[in-house]
Amino acid sequence: MTSVVVLFVAGAEKNAQIDRLHQQGVPVEVTVSGCLGLMGGSGSNLAGYNCRASFALAGRYYSDDVPGSALYSPGTRLRAVVVPSDPALLSTPAVLAAEQASDRVFLVPTALLVVFGITVGALMIKRRRTRSLQRVR
């Protein structure tokens, strides 16, 4: 049950972040400081890259991960979008263009909740039947 709640909250938060980037995002230029390779499931092949970049916003400097898994050389400058009130909320225009808030994020937790409800219901029915049989004896 805890997993269902966590998945609902995570989905709602992801949708809120996407909406904030679309509605409140401002363009910034980020400079890639470096990238690390990400290993695949077996650990024998490369699955992509995690790149870090820095940027200035309102006279302050920030460092954050660049969304996506592309490899960039250190010093590469990229266009990005950031929410001024939450500079950790950073995206590239390409990634942001492909993202929309969606009710789909709630499909898995809803399915888990239904399975949980059916399981609890079945256990309650079985328990009642067992008690009824014990009374008859």
MARLO-674484 format. One record per residue (C-alpha): residue in one letter; x, y, z. Coordinates in steps of 0.1 Angstrom, whole numbers, padded with zeros to 4 digits, always signed. Layout:
N
AXYZ
...
***
This chain:
137
M+0000+0000+0000
T+0029+0023+0008
S+0042+0018-0027
V+0009+0029-0042
V+0010+0061-0022
V+0046+0068-0032
L+0038+0062-0069
F+0008+0085-0068
V+0028+0112-0051
A+0058+0108-0075
G+0034+0110-0105
A+0018+0141-0092
E+0052+0157-0085
K+0065+0148-0120
N+0034+0164-0136
A+0038+0195-0115
Q+0074+0198-0125
I+0066+0195-0162
D+0038+0221-0159
R+0062+0245-0140
L+0089+0242-0167
H+0063+0249-0195
Q+0047+0278-0177
Q+0075+0294-0157
G+0107+0282-0174
V+0132+0308-0186
P+0160+0302-0211
V+0195+0299-0199
E+0228+0287-0214
V+0246+0259-0196
T+0282+0249-0199
V+0290+0212-0197
S+0317+0205-0171
G+0319+0167-0177
C+0301+0134-0184
L+0301+0100-0168
G+0292+0068-0187
L+0262+0048-0174
M+0265+0011-0175
G+0238-0012-0188
G+0220-0039-0168
S+0247-0065-0172
G+0275-0040-0165
S+0292-0048-0198
N+0278-0022-0221
L+0273+0015-0221
A+0237+0027-0216
G+0243+0064-0221
Y+0259+0093-0203
N+0251+0115-0173
C+0265+0150-0179
R+0269+0179-0154
A+0266+0215-0164
S+0268+0249-0147
F+0249+0281-0154
A+0242+0315-0140
L+0208+0328-0131
A+0200+0361-0115
G+0237+0366-0105
R+0241+0332-0088
Y+0258+0302-0102
Y+0244+0267-0102
S+0255+0232-0112
D+0230+0205-0122
D+0227+0173-0143
V+0217+0178-0180
P+0186+0158-0188
G+0190+0131-0214
S+0218+0106-0220
A+0238+0123-0247
L+0276+0127-0245
Y+0289+0163-0246
S+0325+0175-0245
P+0335+0196-0215
G+0330+0232-0223
T+0300+0225-0247
R+0274+0252-0243
L+0237+0242-0245
R+0204+0259-0244
A+0183+0250-0214
V+0152+0260-0196
V+0151+0265-0158
V+0124+0276-0133
P+0138+0307-0115
S+0122+0299-0082
D+0136+0263-0083
P+0170+0264-0102
A+0173+0226-0098
L+0144+0222-0121
L+0163+0222-0154
S+0156+0208-0188
T+0167+0211-0224
P+0142+0225-0249
A+0142+0191-0268
V+0135+0171-0237
L+0108+0196-0225
A+0091+0196-0259
A+0087+0158-0257
E+0071+0160-0222
Q+0036+0168-0212
A+0018+0163-0179
S-0003+0132-0182
D-0028+0111-0162
R-0009+0081-0175
V+0015+0084-0145
F-0014+0072-0124
L-0022+0040-0143
V+0003+0017-0125
P-0006+0029-0090
T-0043+0026-0098
A-0038-0009-0111
L-0019-0018-0079
L-0046-0003-0058
V-0072-0023-0076
V-0052-0055-0071
F-0047-0046-0034
G-0085-0040-0030
I-0094-0073-0047
T-0069-0092-0026
V-0081-0077+0007
G-0117-0083-0004
A-0110-0119-0012
L-0092-0124+0021
M-0122-0109+0040
I-0147-0131+0022
K-0125-0162+0029
R-0122-0152+0066
R-0160-0147+0069
R-0167-0181+0053
T-0142-0198+0077
R-0159-0182+0107
S-0193-0193+0094
L-0182-0228+0090
Q-0167-0229+0125
R-0200-0217+0140
V-0219-0244+0122
R-0198-0272+0137
***
